[in-house]
Amino acid sequence: MDLQGQERFLSFILQRVQDGKEEEAKLILMENFNKQQEGTFSEEDALSFLPRITPLLKDEKTNEVQAVVKQFSKTFNQGDSR
């Protein structure tokens, strides 16, 4: 994911997290973005994202975020991780 894509994804997620959980969510996202930039982001990282981010989401936004992340995972599984 390029820098612009990361910024859009960060904004998308942060708009959907519970009040007061923004910093925790941002840390999870930045960890993944750093791994992507280093070229060390793995399928395991992609799969662990939802279980880590879901508890921070507003209940009514969970399905929306899961759908977007699953779409990204399909892209990752096709070998387009960078």
C-alpha positions as CSV (number, residue, x, y, z in Angstrom):
1,M,0.0,0.0,0.0
2,D,1.5,3.4,-1.0
3,L,1.7,6.3,1.4
4,Q,-1.4,7.9,0.1
5,G,-3.3,4.6,0.5
6,Q,-2.0,4.3,4.0
7,E,-3.2,7.8,4.9
8,R,-6.7,7.0,3.5
9,F,-6.9,3.7,5.4
10,L,-5.7,5.3,8.6
11,S,-8.4,8.0,8.3
12,F,-11.0,5.4,7.4
13,I,-10.2,3.3,10.5
14,L,-9.9,6.2,12.9
15,Q,-13.3,7.5,11.9
16,R,-14.8,4.1,12.9
17,V,-13.1,3.5,16.3
18,Q,-14.7,4.1,19.7
19,D,-14.0,7.5,21.3
20,G,-10.8,7.3,23.3
21,K,-9.4,4.4,21.3
22,E,-7.9,6.4,18.4
23,E,-4.3,6.3,19.7
24,E,-4.4,2.5,20.3
25,A,-5.8,2.0,16.8
26,K,-3.2,4.3,15.3
27,L,-0.4,2.4,16.9
28,I,-1.7,-0.9,15.4
29,L,-1.9,0.7,12.0
30,M,1.5,2.4,12.2
31,E,3.1,-0.9,13.1
32,N,1.6,-2.5,10.0
33,F,2.5,0.5,7.8
34,N,6.1,0.4,9.0
35,K,6.3,-3.3,8.2
36,Q,4.9,-2.6,4.8
37,Q,7.6,0.1,4.1
38,E,10.3,-2.2,5.4
39,G,9.0,-5.1,3.2
40,T,8.5,-7.3,6.2
41,F,4.6,-7.2,6.2
42,S,3.4,-10.8,6.1
43,E,0.2,-12.7,5.6
44,E,0.3,-13.4,9.3
45,D,0.3,-9.6,9.9
46,A,-2.7,-9.2,7.6
47,L,-4.6,-12.0,9.3
48,S,-3.9,-10.7,12.8
49,F,-5.1,-7.1,12.0
50,L,-8.9,-7.8,12.4
51,P,-8.6,-9.5,15.8
52,R,-6.5,-6.6,17.1
53,I,-8.6,-3.8,15.7
54,T,-12.1,-5.1,16.1
55,P,-12.4,-4.6,19.8
56,L,-11.6,-0.9,19.2
57,L,-14.3,-0.3,16.6
58,K,-17.7,1.2,17.2
59,D,-20.2,-1.8,17.1
60,E,-22.1,-0.4,14.1
61,K,-18.9,-0.1,12.1
62,T,-17.4,-3.5,12.6
63,N,-19.0,-5.2,9.5
64,E,-17.9,-2.3,7.3
65,V,-14.3,-2.4,8.4
66,Q,-14.2,-6.2,8.2
67,A,-15.4,-6.0,4.6
68,V,-12.7,-3.5,3.6
69,V,-10.0,-5.5,5.4
70,K,-11.1,-8.7,3.7
71,Q,-10.9,-7.0,0.3
72,F,-7.4,-5.8,1.1
73,S,-6.5,-9.4,2.2
74,K,-7.5,-10.7,-1.2
75,T,-5.2,-8.2,-2.8
76,F,-2.4,-9.2,-0.4
77,N,-3.0,-12.9,-1.1
78,Q,-2.6,-12.2,-4.9
79,G,1.0,-11.1,-4.2
80,D,0.4,-7.3,-4.1
81,S,1.6,-6.7,-0.6
82,R,3.6,-3.6,-1.4
